[in-house]
Amino acid sequence: MTPVQILRMLRARWWLIAALALLGAAAGALSSKWMPSRYEARSRIAVEMLKADPVTGETVQPRTLETIMAAQVELVRDPRVTRRVVDHFGWIDSPRLRAAHQRAVERGTTLGLRDWLAEDVSQRTRATLIRNSPLLELSYSSSVPETARRGADAVRDAFIAEALDSKRRDAAQQAQWFARQVDTLKSRLASAEQRKASFERANGIVLQDDNVDAESSKLRALASSAPAPAAVPSTVAVAPSSTQLAQVDAQLAAARQSMGRNHPQIIALQQQRAALAAAVSRELASATAAGRASGAGVSPQGELGAQTRKVLAQRGLVDEARRLAGDVAVLRDQVAKTMQRAADFELQAQSTEAGYSKLGAAALPRSPSTPARWLLMVAGLAAGLIAGTIAAIVLELVRRRVRGPEDLEAVGLPVIGMVRDPKHGTGGGSAFAVRSFRTAAA
């Protein structure tokens, strides 16, 4: 179908197009007359999440803030916020609203009165995040300007109150979780301290605050106070088994890094070490007794050597004591940090900062937000023109008529001539009434 054919169809059915256009304009005028006026009031909130938290000192990154604000836009229409608005105005006690809810129940709604009113508030509320600014605009619409203004302020206050309560609830839950972790860590710390104390009592080892045992401290003191060695070499008694004991201690320390304390290899090394330690003690006792029997007094160098051998003999036990002390130190640090986090969240649970601030009160709307009458009439006129055009084309396709030579050519009939219609005057083109002549096929 060519544009010329469509134009001829529309020209032939102009009366239908005009009638539907006028009907659409009339419908727009009537709808503007019967449509209730809607007023929309706006209220704004400033987002202060970029500021440091007064309790923890933490701040929100700008990119994270965009995601948070997108979620807050949806939270404005959340039932938790809209229910607060319903409670603020006391609409549950309104007989008129109760009757309207009863009619809605008869029509099939399953919502209770409070949720039904909250849903109506949600439909009247709209939230918009103003671009390139930390501002959130809330709007509320109503048929009464004063109700729209009060509704915008009520939605804003309900949103801030819900944000504060949500922050407090989350902080309280976090504080409870950290408090439970503190109890667990304290129990583990007590067990670790008990293991450390039992080990020290069983082996006669006492670690000082710097994790140095008493024998090592004594060795340091002797080394710092010992005089320079004499020119005449002195013979220092050395236990033959001390070298083997040092090797076993090294093997035991390496094995403890990858094996548990109840591993068979660990137990075997400990038994071997105990036997070597006993042998070293006996050898040292024999050497000391022999030295004393010779009648020579104990020299500082001899005392230093004896203390050195004693420290080496219990080096494995001291390493184990230090490992236990390290576990205790780690648990103490975890307890301190966890208690601090629990205290921070407890303070947040009592915070009065929601991260938002009000920017004045909503202004009373002066003009309705519903479309103007002329706009509805223009929209109805446009809709009528479109409907009339479609109806004209459909009617022409259903009741096909010959309105030009193109219609004959479309069905394969040749046009052998056109006769001027006197009714249309002496014009060209559309002033002709087409009459086709065809010859019978031979």
N, C-alpha and C positions, 0 to 999 in steps of 0.2 A: 504494500500500500504506500503510494507516494504522498508527499506533503500536500500536493495539490488536491488529491482526493480527500484527504483529511480536512483540509480547509473548506472544501465544498460541502462536506458532511456537517461541519460545525455551522456553516452559514445557513444551511437548510434547517437546522434545529436550533437557531439562535434563541427562539422564544423559550425553549426548554432550559437552556443555559441561564438566560436572564431570570427565569422564574426561580430556579434553584439558588442563584446568587442572592436575589432579594429575600428568599426564604431564610438563607443562612445569616444574612445581615439582621433580619428580624429576630432570629433565634439568639444572636449575640446580644442584641439590645434587651431582649426579655431576660436572658441569663444575667446580664449586668444589673437589671432592676431587682431581680429576686435573689441574687447571690448576696449573702450577708457580708458586710464589710469586715475585713480582718486587719487588725492593727498589730504591728510588730515592734517590740521594744528590745533594745540591745544593751548588754552590760559586758564590760571587759575585765580580764584578769591578767595581771603581770606575772610571768613565770620567773621565779627567783632561784631555780635549781642550779644556776651557774655559780652561785655563791657557795662558799665553803660551809659544810655542816657545822653548826655550833658545838656539837658533841665530839664527832670524830675528825672534823677538819677535812673530810673528803669532798671532792667536787665532781660534777657531772661533765663529761666531755661534750663539746657542741654536737658532734655526730650522734652520740648516744641520746642527747636531748631531743633531736628530731624524731627518733623512734619513740621515745617516751611520750612526746607531745601528740604523735599520731594516735597512740593508745589512749591518751587522755581525752581526745576529741570523741572517741567512742564511749568513754566512761561517762561523759556528760549525760547521755541518754540511758545509762544503765539503770535498772530498777532500784539499785541501792541508793541512787541519787534521787530519782523521781519519787520514790516512796517518802523520802524526807520532805519533799515539796508538799505532798499530800498531807502529811502530818502537820506541816507548818501552817497550812491554811485551815486545817480541821475539816476537810471536805467529807470525811467519813460520817460526820454527824449531820450533814445536810440532807433534809428530807427530799429535796428536788433531785439531788444526785443519786440518792438511794432508789428513787422511783425510776430514774433513767437506767440505773444498773439492773433493776428488775426487768425492765423491758429488754435490755440486752441479753439477759439470761433467757428470757422467753424466745429470743431469736437464735439462741444456741451458743452463747459465749460460756466458757468454763472458768473464767477468771473470777476471783473473789473481788469484793468491792474495792479494797485497797489496791490490789494489782491492776484492776480495770481502770481506776483513776490514774495510777502511775503510768499505764500504757498511754492514756490520753495526754498526759504531760509530756511523755517521750515524743509523741507525734507533733506536739506543738513546739518542741525545743529543737534548736539547731545550733551546732557549734562549728566555728571556723577558725583555723589557725592563720593569723595574719603573717604573710610571707615577709622574710627578712626582719622579723621583730619577735621579741619574746612575749607576744600578746595573744591571748585567746579570747575570741569574741563569742558571747552566748546571746542567743535571741529567743524570745518567747512570743508567740502570737495568740491573740484573743480577739473576740468581737467587741470587747470593751477596752478602751485605751488604758484605764487605770489598772485593770486586771493584767494587761500585758506588761505594764511597768513593774507591778509587784511580782509578777511571775518571773521576769528576767532577774530581779534581785534575789528572789527565793531560790532559783536554780543555781545562781552563782554561789550563794551562801551554802546551799546543800552540797555543791560540788567540792568546795573548800573543806567543809566539815567531813565529808566522806574521805577525801584525800588524807586529812589529818588522822582520822580513825584508822584508815587502812595502813598508814605508816606506823601508827602505834601498835596495831595488831601484829604486823610483820616483825616489828622490833621485839615485842613481848615473846613471840614464838622463838625468835632467834636467841633471846636471853635465856629462855627455858632450855633450849637445846644446848647452849654453851654451859649452862649450870649442870646439866646431866654429864657433859663431858668432863667438867671439873671434878665431879664426884668419882667418875671412872679413873681419871688420871691420878687423883689423890690415893685411891686404892692401890693402883699400880706403883705409885711412889712409895707407899708404906711397905709394900711387898719387897721392892728393890732395896730399900733401906734395911729391912730385916735380913735379907740375904747377905748384904754387905757386912752388917754387924756380926752375923753368925760366922761368916768366913773369917773375919778378923779375929774373933774370939777363938775359933778353932785352930788358927795357925799362928796366933800371937803376933799379928801384924796390925799396926795402927797407922793409918795415913793421916797426915796433917792437912791443913787447908789447901796447900799447893800440890796435893797428891804425892807427897814425898813421905816415905816411911821413916820411922825413927832411926833405924839402923843406917840408912843412907844419909840422914842428917848428921848422925854421929861421925860417919866416914868423912863427910865434908869438913866437919869441924877439926878432925884429926889431921886431915890433909892440909888445911890452912894454917894449923898451929905447929905442925911437925918441923923440927930443925932440918937444915940441909944435911944430907947423908955424909957420913965420914968417908975419909979417903980409903979406909980399910973396908973392904967389902964384908958385909955381914950375910950370913946364911939365913934365908927365910924359909921356914917350913912350908912346903906346898904339898897338898894332898894329891896323891896320884890319880884319884878318881874325879878331881875337880874338872878336868878337861872333858871327860865323858858326861859329867853333870851339865856342863854348859851346852854341849851338843844336844842333849836330851831336852833342855829348856828351849833351845831354838826350834827343835822339831815340834815341841808341844805348842809353842806360840804360833807357828805356821799352821798347824793342824786346827787350832781353835778358830782361825779365820774362816774356815770352810766347813767345819764339822761341829755338831752339837756336843754338849758336855757329856752326854750319855753314849757317845759313839764308842764302839769297842776299841778302836785304835787310840782314842783319847784316854780311855780307862787304862789300856796297857802302858801307854807312855807315862801316865801318872804313877802307876805302880813301879815302873822302872826308875822313875825319878826319885820316888820315895826311898827305894833301895839304895840308889847312888848317894842321895843326901845323907842317909844314915852312915854309909861307908865313909863319906867325906868327913862327917862329924867325928867318927871314930879315929880316922887318920889324923885329923887336926888335934884331937885330944891327946893322941899318942905323941905327936910332935911337940905339943906344948909341954906335956909332962917331961919329955926328954930334955927340952930346953931348960926347964926349971931344975931338973936333977943335975944338970951340969954346973949349977951354982951361979950362972950368969943371970943378972936381972933382966927384966923385959925392957927392951929399948923402945923408943918412940917409933922407930921404923918397924920393929916387930909387932907392936900394937896396931900400927896402920895396916900392916900386911894381914894380920889376923882379922881385922875389921873388914878388910876388902874381901877376904875369903868368905866371911860370914854373909856379906851382902850378895856376893855371887851365888852362894848356896841357896838363898831364898828369893832369887830374882824371879823365878817363875811364879811363885806365890804372890810376890808384889805386883807383877803384871796382871794377874787375875784380880787382885784387889783394886787395881786402878781401873780395870774394865768395869767392875761392879760400881765403882765410884762414878765413872763416866755415865753409866745408865742412870744413876741417881741424879746427876747434874742435868742430863737431858730432860728427864721427867719433871724436875723442879722448874726448869725453864718453860716447858709446855704448860705446866699448871699456872705459872705466873701470867703467861700470855693469854691463856684461855680465860682466866679470871678477869683480866683486863677487858677482853672482848665482851664477856658477859656483863660487866659493869657498864660498858659503853652502850650496849643495847638496852639495858635497864633504864639508862638516862634517856635514850631515844623514845622508849615507851612512855615517858612522861613529858615528851617535848610538846611545845605549843606551836612549832614552826611547821607548816604544811608545805612550804615551798611555793606558795602563791600569795598574792596580795591583791586587794580590791582597788580598782581604779574608778572611784566615785560611784554614784548611784545611776541607775538607768533613767533616761529621760522619758517624759510622757510623749508618746507618738502623736503627732498632729494630723497626719493624713493616713488613710488606709493603705495597706500594702497589696490589696487585691488589684487586679488589672483595671484600668479605666474603661468607661463605657465605650468610648470610641475605639479603643484597642480591641475589645471583644467584638464590636460590629465589623471591624476590618477583618478580624480572624474569621468570623462567620461568613463574610462576603467571599473571602478567599476559598474557604472550604466549599461554599456553594458553587463557585466557578469551577473548581476541580471536579466536584460531583456532577455538575451539569455537563462538562466536557466528556467525562467518562460515560455518562448516560446517553449522550447524543451519539457517540461512536458505537456503543453497544446496540442502540436501536437501529442504526444504519446497517450494521452487520447482520442483524436479525431480519430486518425488512429491507433487503438490498434493492436499490433503485439505480437507474442509469442517470448520472448527473454530469457526465463528460465523456469524451472519447476514450479516456484512460480506462473507464469501467468496461467498455466493450473489448478493448485490447487485452484486458486482464483475463477474459473468458475465451479469447481466440477468435473474436468476430471482427472482420475488417470494417473500417469506417470509410464509406465512399462519398460522404458529403454531409454538410451541416446547413440548416435553414435558419435564417434569422427570425427570432420571435418578436413580432411587432410590439408586444407588451413591454419589452425592455429597452425600446428606443434604438437609436443608432450608435451603439457603443461597440467596442471590440471586446474580445475575450469573453467575459461573463455575460454579455448582452445576447449571446446566442443560446437558443434552446436546441439541444442536440437531438436530431432525429437520424437514426441510422437506417441504412438500407443494406440489405444483404441479399446475396444471390444464393439460390439453392445449389447445393453441391451436385455436380453432375454425377 
